[in-house]
Amino acid sequence: MTVRFSNSTGIPLIPDNAPEANPRGMAIRFSLADHVHTDIVSHSTDAFPTRDGNEFLEFLKAVAASGPDVPSPKPVETFVGTHPTALAFVQIPKPFAVSFGKEAYYGVSAFQFTNAEGKISFGRYRILPEGGTEYLTEAQVGGLSPTYHIEEIGARVKNGPIRFKILVQLAAEGDVNDDATVRWPESRPLLDLGVIELTNLVADNAAEQKHIIFDPIPRTEGIEPTADPLFELRAAIYLLSGRRRRAATLES
């Protein structure tokens, strides 16, 4: 099993203490056999701003065009004013965790799970730190170094195992399962799948980060994507991004 933690935006060198670094990401690869694996991709906000790729691209373009010198209404203000789910996502508090290992992570898209008896259930992953979440105050965030979280998680895992519970929030009959902007009530049951344990850093961490390409589409029997349009989009973008990282590594 391999885990990669990340900051938001996809910008490789974004400082850990920048507000735009939230939400944080956690991706898990389960290596099932030689060249066979399946992944879980999650982030630390239980929401997503848009229904599909076209809307998400519009959202990103609006954010990029809304610098501090742009007068209001900025493009992003106009966008969220006409897209309630994006407005809700922007307004959700995104505090700074004490550690990647003290943060909760959520799979934004639902999956179809089929058990040995053929029963089908729909669910979304939740990855929760076994010791609970813990967050910094605004004053503490102001004193963070740009590489705080990366350095902290490395030191933490050297001091002892880091454990996360893997859960699935199960949908009720009639719950929307193909739209990542529609979240299910907290009253929905949570199925406990087990605990993962992080015990050490990979041998060549920087190189492995550039090489690995996570896949949001499951590659194992009994777990399938729903009709959520984000699956194919994210898979394509992750593949493109990964290939560019690998190419840049070879060129350097």
N, C-alpha and C positions, 0 to 999 in steps of 0.2 A: 504494500500500500504506500502511496506517495501523496503528500498534501502540499499544496502551494497556497500561501496567503498573498493577498495583493491589495493595492489601493485602487480607488475608483479612477475613472477617466481613460484608462489605457495609456496614459503618458508614463513612460518607464521611470523617469526621474522626478515625478511629482513628490514634493516633500511630505513626509508622514504627518506633519503638523498643519498642513493646508486644509481648510474646510472642504475643498473639492475632493480630498482624498477619501471622504466618506460618501457612500457606504463602502465598507471593506469587503473583500472577496475571499472565499475559501473554496478551493476545488480539491476533490479527492479522487484519486485513481486507484481502483482495485485491480491489481494484476492477477488475472484468473489462470493464465497459462502463458506459454511462450507466444508473444505477439497477440495476446487476447486480453482485453481489458474492458472495464466499464467505468464511467465517471459520474460523480455528482458535482454540479456547479451551483454555487450559492453566493448570496451576499447578505450584508448585515441589516438590510431594511426589508421588512416583510411587505413589499409592494413593488410595482413597476409602473413607470409613468405613462406608457402607451400600449395600445392593443397590438400593433403590428410594426413591421420594419419601416414602412413609409412614414408613419407618424413619428417613430423614434428618430429617423433621420431629420425630419422637420424640427423636432425638439432640439437635437444636437446643433443644427445650423443656427437656430434661434439663440441658444446659449453662447455659441461662438461669436455671434454678431452683437452681443450685449455687454461689451466692455464697460469699464467705469466711466469712460468719457462719452458714452452714448446717452443722449437725453431720453427721458421717459416720455411716452411708453417705450421701453426697450423691446426688441423683438421677442425676448423670452417672456416678458410681461404680457405681450399680446397673445403669445401662444398659450400660456397657462390660463389666460382669461377666457379662452374658447375651448379649452381641453380640461375638464374638471379632474380627470384622473391624474394628469400631469401636475395640476395645482396641488392636489392632495399629496402626491409624492414629494413635491418640493417642500411642503409644509410639515412633513413628518420630522420630528426631532432626530438628528443623527449625531449622537454624542460620541466623543472620543473614548474608546475603550482603554483600560489600563494596559491591555495586551491583546494581540490577536488571539491568545489562548483564553481570554476572559470575555469574549464576544459571542453573541448568538448569530447564527446564519440561517438563511431561508432559501429554499428553492422556489423561484417565482412561478415556474410552470408546473402543471399537474401531470402525473403519469398514470397510466393504466397498469394496475397490478393484477396478475392472474395466479391464483394458488394452485396447488396440485389437484384439487377437486374441480378446477375450472371456474371457480367463483371470481368475478371481476370486481375490483374496487378501484376507486380513483383517490389519489393522494398527492400531497406535496411534502417534500423533505424539510425537516428541521434539524439543525445540528447545534446542540446546546453544550456549553462547557460543563463538565461534571461538577465543578465547584461553584457554578453560578457566574453571572456576569458582573463586571465591575467597571465603573467609568470615572474619568477624570473631571475635575472642575474646570471652569473656564480659566481660572488663574493658573492651574497646573498645565493646561494645554499651551498657554503662552510661553512656558519655559521649555517646551519639548525641542529636541534637536530634529533636524530634517530626516534623520534616519532612525528615529527613536524606536518605532515598532519593529522594524527588521532586526535591530540589534537586541531588543528586549526578548523577542521570541527565541532567538538563538541562544541567549543566556539562560532563558527559562527551561528550554528542553535539555540543556546540559545539566541542570540542577535536578532533573527528575522528569518522569513521564507526564505528558499532558493528555488528559482524557476528555473525549467528547461523546455525548450520547447521540445516536442516530435515531430519529423519530420520523414517523410519517403522520401528518394530519389527514384524517380520512374524511372524504366528502360524504354528505348525506344525499339521498336520492333527490334529484332536481337541482343540485348545486352546479353552477357553471364550471366546466373543467377545461375549456379551451380559450380562456381569456385571462392573461396574467394580471390584468388590472382589477379583476374581481376577486377579492379575498373572502374566505369563508369565515363564519363566526368562530370565536374562540371556544365556543361550546362544543365544537366538533371534536371527536375523540382523537387521541394521539396513540399510535401503535409504536411500541418500543422495539426497534430492530437490533439493538445492541450497543456496544461501546467500542470506539476506536482509541488507540493509544499511540501517541507520537513519542518516539524514544530517542531519535538522533537526527542530526542534519545529514543530508546527502553529501557524498564525498566532494563533489565539485558543484556546489550550489549555484553559482552564477551561470555556469555553462548549462546546467540542467534546466534552469529557468528559461533560457533561450531556446532550448531544444524541445521541451515537452509541449504538446498541443492537446488541450482538453476538449472533450466532445460532450455537448449537452444531451445528445441522443443516446439512450441506453443501448448497450450491446450485450445483453444477457437475456436468457430465456425467462419469460414471466413478467418482464417490465418493458412497456412500450410507451412511446410518446403519444400524447393526445393530439387533437387537431389544432392545438395552439400554434399559430403561424410563427411564433418566435423561435421554435425549435430549429427549423431549417435555416432561418436567417442567422441565428447565433452559431450554428455549426459551420456555416460558410464563412462567416467573419473570423471565427477562431482559427479556421484552417488557413485563411489568407494571412492573418496576422502572424501565425506560427511560421509559415513559410518565409515571410519577410524577415522575421527574427533570425531564422536559420541562415538565410542568404546573407544577411548582414554580418553574421558571425564568420562565415566562410570568407567574405571579402576582407574582413579585418585580419 
